[in-house]
Amino acid sequence: MTGDVSPGGHPEHAGAPQGVPSTKLTPVLAKRREVPAALARSLEPRPGSLVLVHAAAGYGKTTALAMTQQAGWLWYNLDGSDQSPRTLAGRLCAALGAEPLLEDGSGNGEAVALELASRLEGRPLTITFDRYQLGQAPEVGRMLGELLVLLPGLALRMATRARPALPLERLRLDGHLIEVDASQLRLPVDAISRLMAEVRGRAPSAAELAFADSMLGGWPAAILLWLAGLGEGADLMAPLQPGKPLHDYLHEELLQGTLSPSAMDQLRSALAWLVGEGPLLDRLPAQAMHRLVAEVLVRERVGVVPGAGGWQLHPLVNAFLAMHLAAPQEEARAGAAESGQDRELEEAMPDTRVVVRTLGGLAVEVDGFVVPEAAWPTAARRLLELLLCLPRGQATADQAAGLLWPRHLPRSAQNSFNVALHWLRRVLEPELRSGAESRYVVREGRGYRLRLDQLDCDAEDFERLVRHLPQPLDDESAERVEMALELYRGDFLSYSTDDFVREQRERLRRLLLEALERLGEWLTDRQRSEHALSAYGRLLELAPRREDIWARVLELHLAAGDEHRALAVLDRCEESLRASGIEPSGLLKELRRRIRREDPPPEEDAGLAASEP
């Protein structure tokens, strides 16, 4: 890349490029600080490689990258508007002064990468992406991963608190991934001392400095919040108590700000084994769900640091979780007081076990007995369906009433909600004496939440098993997929026509299709062809337009020398594509010629003849 971009990422001519907000091309810095030489070397760009700065909030990822940004490099702040690869590629073209993309081109990540690479070919480029928290945006990841292959002169630097949807394993195996984690971003002792002296107006005591270095681990944001809650001569652990800035930061930014609601529920249920010393993965109990908790923490770099033998809980996070483990009853009473509910009778309530099956329909079991259709008031059933679809199973009364009874007057819709809530609680808990005592549908502030962590729900279990699958699968993740496929007996609430159900149904089906494809690839690599054909067959039942999967099935039959089965599959493939108005691709046409032993078209014969010496 030529030197037409300033260190902050702005082109030297006035204003930002057309179509690119100026705020996207300048780092947002709270404070400038010196970057240690070793860290600066780690952040140096390498052509064809990705420098990934992956750490929790507050470690100074942006600062470290901004302080090492040089003239001629592009800086780009990502946000939710960049989740389309075509949008992001168009903005990069504008920022780099390249020819714009076609307006009606493909939205596929690899296709966009090919189009973008044709405009940037031959240019040495360094691009720094900040705040790569794009959620589920796999096509953007595919685009950037493909660009590193297509453009040997491209170097990427990236800061993120969540694992990006990029081919990290492939880059790591190829030696094109440089990883920078919290251990490299932490402040050294002398920098901690200067920071504390600047904030408090005096040099720190030896005990304070040791605490900030060991317990706080040189974590810049944690040190500042700790100092904000620390009084003179006070207990050094006091800022970790509820209501203090550091406590709220760990809960809201580190945990809730990174983990999904279901992962948070799993974390709460796993505290008893999670808190402790030593490598996380070495301390796992037998339960598969607990292993998933540890894997999520390590994969997302949430509250973990590298140590002897593997990833361990950060000392501060360990102390934070231990505090919650030690006083669950006090927390429960505090939560009840905040919400205005009286839960003193909860311990006397009889325990019930509720199982909710949603894949293929809706069936609810209470203590082993299926709730009959006649026992379900329609409004209560629909309220359960709604809560199963919403994030954290939570909604306000107004939100639920508006979604379930959109044509009713507000007061009428509110009355319908109250009736539905009453009957839902009593279907799930037949012995319930008052709504305030409910274990499964609880009030939290102005909202109501279905306690998915207290229920057995097949859709929740399915999603936990297939979320964040590695590429390619390994033996353990393949076992998870097979467990998930046993759970998926049909589409989510398959009978419902509500929009909120359809969105959840389509999302779960996408997860299923991706899991089936990954499993088919894994089985093929292990030469378990019949099992791979079974996985691909199930995928094609749900997505009969997938030409690439039809091609894989045909190639498996041909590799086995079974031309008869290949011909039968080919007939079904052509019938399916014809019904959808899809013209077979070149690969399918070639496979058809091989199976039917047809001669290539004349134009291909002529081309072959011309190429012969």
Buried (B, 14 or more C-beta within 10 A) or exposed (E): BEEBBBBBBBBEEEEBBEEBEEEBBBBEEEEEBEBBEEBEEBBEBBBBBBBBBBBBBBBBBBBBBBBBBEEBBBBBBBEEEBBBBBBBBBBBBBBBEBEEBEEEBEEBBBBBBBBBBEBBEEEBBBBBBBBBBBEEBBBBBBBBBBBBBBBEBBBBBBBBBBBBBBBBEBBBEEEBBBBBBBEBBBBEEEBBBBBBEEBEEEEBEEEBBBBBBEBBBBBBBBBBBBBEBBEEEEEBBEBBEEEBBBBEBBBEBBBBBBBBBBBBBBBBBBBEBBBEEEBBBEBBEEEBEBBBBBBBBBBBBBBBBBBEEEBBBBBBBBBBBBBBBEEEEEBEEEEBEEBEBEBEEBEEBEEBEBBBBBBBBBBBBBEEEEBEEEBBBEBBBBBBBBBBBBEBBBBEBBBBBBBBBEEBEEEEBBBBBBBBBBBBBBBBBBEBEEBBBBBBBBBEEEBBBBBBBBBEBBBBBBBBBBBBBBEEBEEEBBEBBBBBBEBBEEBBBBEBEBEBBBEBBEBBBEBBBBBBBBBBBBBBEEEBBEBBBBBBBBBBEEBBEBBEBBBBBBBBBBEEEBBEBBBEBBEEBBEBBEEEEBEBBEBBBBBBBBBEEEEEEEEEEEEEEEEEE
